[in-house]
Amino acid sequence: MGYFRKKLERRTYSQDRYYILIKRQKEGTASLNDLTELDEIINRLPDIREKVLRENFYEEEHEDQSIPPANPTTDHLLSPKRKNLPEIIRSFFHRLFTVHEADNNIISLL
């Protein structure tokens, strides 16, 4: 009869706290401190951030469709690529010398 038991799920403290705070947010009982803590957890942990992005991206894209795609797990979110020092310096100077005009034209001064 032991095989009828529910499988154990391992969670870290942050994951457990995330689920508690999301539940409070959905119920509408979350305070400002709860929402701030939720924001910090999402920004600090990449696995939770990926889960939140996947849920939000999947809902927005397929909100009007009644049938979900065949395999939603094949959608991969790319993590941002870390830049090395020359790329950081190059992008800094590019942003420094790029002018945005009123009609959204971009002019590079380099």
KANOR-V165182 format. One record per residue. PHI is phi in whole degrees, -180 to 180 (NA if undefined). Layout:
PHI / PHI
This chain:
NA / -68 / -79 / -85 / -69 / -72 / -68 / -73 / -119 / -92 / -133 / -84 / -61 / -65 / -65 / -64 / -64 / -60 / -65 / -65 / -69 / -64 / -62 / -63 / -64 / -68 / -77 / 87 / -106 / -75 / -88 / -64 / -65 / -64 / -67 / -66 / -64 / -62 / -62 / -64 / -64 / -65 / -75 / -85 / -107 / -66 / -70 / -71 / -61 / -64 / -63 / -65 / -64 / -64 / -65 / -68 / -66 / -67 / -67 / -66 / -71 / -114 / -68 / -87 / -91 / -89 / -107 / -71 / -64 / -60 / -139 / -71 / -76 / -81 / -74 / -112 / -95 / -87 / -79 / -64 / -80 / -75 / -94 / -89 / -60 / -62 / -67 / -64 / -65 / -62 / -69 / -62 / -69 / -65 / -67 / -67 / -102 / -100 / -112 / -101 / -85 / -63 / -94 / 63 / -83 / -110 / -120 / -95 / -90 / -88
